[in-house]
């Protein structure tokens, strides 16, 4: 446990090493948190839920950090509003790193005599930190990708790493009852429970993700100007926000470019399209005469398709499974209270830390959001 804690904590700081000091404070939009805040909040978790509650005589690093770096835990106390995180020029980056190192020293000693009944809490903390590592990549990309200079984060960063090659075409899934939800002995989040069976009609799911070339064809065919492909809310979003391409796409000198973590470049047409909202994914599917899979169809087929390049949109609302039990206390705020007005994504992405993905993992976002590494996998429409 101690080695995992040290490795995960170090990786969070490693993600930030390419940044300049000025990059740590920027918050271009409410949904994007400054890197400095991520460094502090992932540290606050250990202080608030472990050390302050279970380490006798623990002395907090700073009396106001509990207020500054609480995210959404109402039962824990007051907090800075999310949209104001970028206003905190103080504490400085150096002070936040001091905070991290102080907590790391305290936690290292605490883990030497970890009580058996706290192993589950430590696992939640480790997975919470890994979630923020993924958010660091996506938020850093948003920060740098909205800088007029388009500065690269890392010129060697690959947004589509090599995975096992997938054969084009569709996998045929038979009608039947399929096991859904987590049943293993390792860590899982509460929203992956209770495991249950789901009856599915026969369906055909694509072996591959839709590419930039596929999506450009939708754009060329006036996809963003044709209301019939869109949900009502999606069409309103397109018009109100003047959306006409995936996030980070730029039409320069007659050619499409994109901002990637490696910098501004011409779009590689054979790579999976990314930074697509649910609204866009659903409209693209309709234009192509297909549909998005449900999260249950995705999970049932997961061991027969190659996944991991992009978080994949599903056509499932984020709701509780039958038998779901929200954990007591502040930890119960982690997932359950967000089960409204959001859509489920499945899989993983290039930003997902190693060992943090599984086929039962349920990610979730509002349908308009584009800033995650999201992509599109389609199913054929059935006719009966």
C-alpha positions, 0 to 999 in steps of 0.5 A: 500500500505504501509503495502504491501511495508513493507512486501515485502521488509522484505521478500527479506531480510528474504530469505537471512538470512540463508546465510553467508557473503561470500555467498552474493558475489559469481557469478558462471556464467553470468546468476546467480547474487550475492545475494548482487546484488539482494538486491541492484538492487531491492532497486535501482528500488525504488530510480531510478524510484520513489524517484529520479523522484517524491520526491522533493529534494531527496538526493541519498544514493550514487552517484555511485549506479545508475551505479552499480545496474542498470540491463538492462535499457539502457535508464536510463544510464550506468551500470556494465556488468552482468558478472562482478556483482560478482567482486564487493566486495565493497560496503559491505553487511552491506553497501547494507543493510544500502542502503535498510533501507535508501530507505525504510525510504524514501519510507515509507514517500513517500507512506503516500501522494502517488499521484493517478497517481503513484499507477501503478508504485508502483505496478510494483515496488512491483512485480519487487521485488517479481520477484527478490525474486524468482531469489534469491532462484534460484541463491542461489541454484546455488551458494551453489549447485556448492560449493563442500561441497554442503552446505544446504541453509535450512535443512527444505526447501521443494522443492515440497510443498503439492498441491491438488492431481491430478488424473493421466491421461489426460484432454480432451480439446474441439476444440474452441475459448479460451480467452487468456490474462489478463482481471481482475482489478488487476496488470498484466505485459504488456506482458499479453496484449492485451487479445484476443481469440485463436482458438484451435483444440481439445487436451489432456493435462496431469493432472500431471507433469513428475516425476524424475522416468519418466525422469530417464527412458529417461536417462537409454534409452540413451536419451542424446546419441540419436540425433533423440529426439533432436532439432538441437540446443539442440543436439549441446548444449548437445554435447558442454556442455557435458550435461547428466542429469538435473542440480544438479543431481550427480551419487554417489556410484551407486545411483542418488543424487540431490542437493536441498536447503535442501542439497544433498540427494537421488533423490525422484523418485515420485517428479516432475523433475526440473531444465530441459531446454527447449531442454531437455523437448522437447527431453523427450516429443519426446522420449515419443511420445508426445509433449509440450503444447503451451502456449495457450493450457496451459492457456485454461486448467489452471483451470482444472489442478493442477499447481504451483510446477514448471514453465512448459515449453511450445512449444511457442516462447516468442512473443507479443500478437496481439495489444501489446503496449510497455509502454513508457520510461524505463518501456517499457524495462521490457518485450518487448525488450526480445521478441526474441530467448526465450521460454515461461514458464507458472505456478509458482514454489516453489520459486514464492512468495505468490500472485505473480502467475496467469494463464495469467503470461508469464515467459520466458527464453532462451532454454538452461537454467536449473537453474530455477525450471522448469518442464514438462507437456505433451500433446498427439500428435494428428493424423488427 
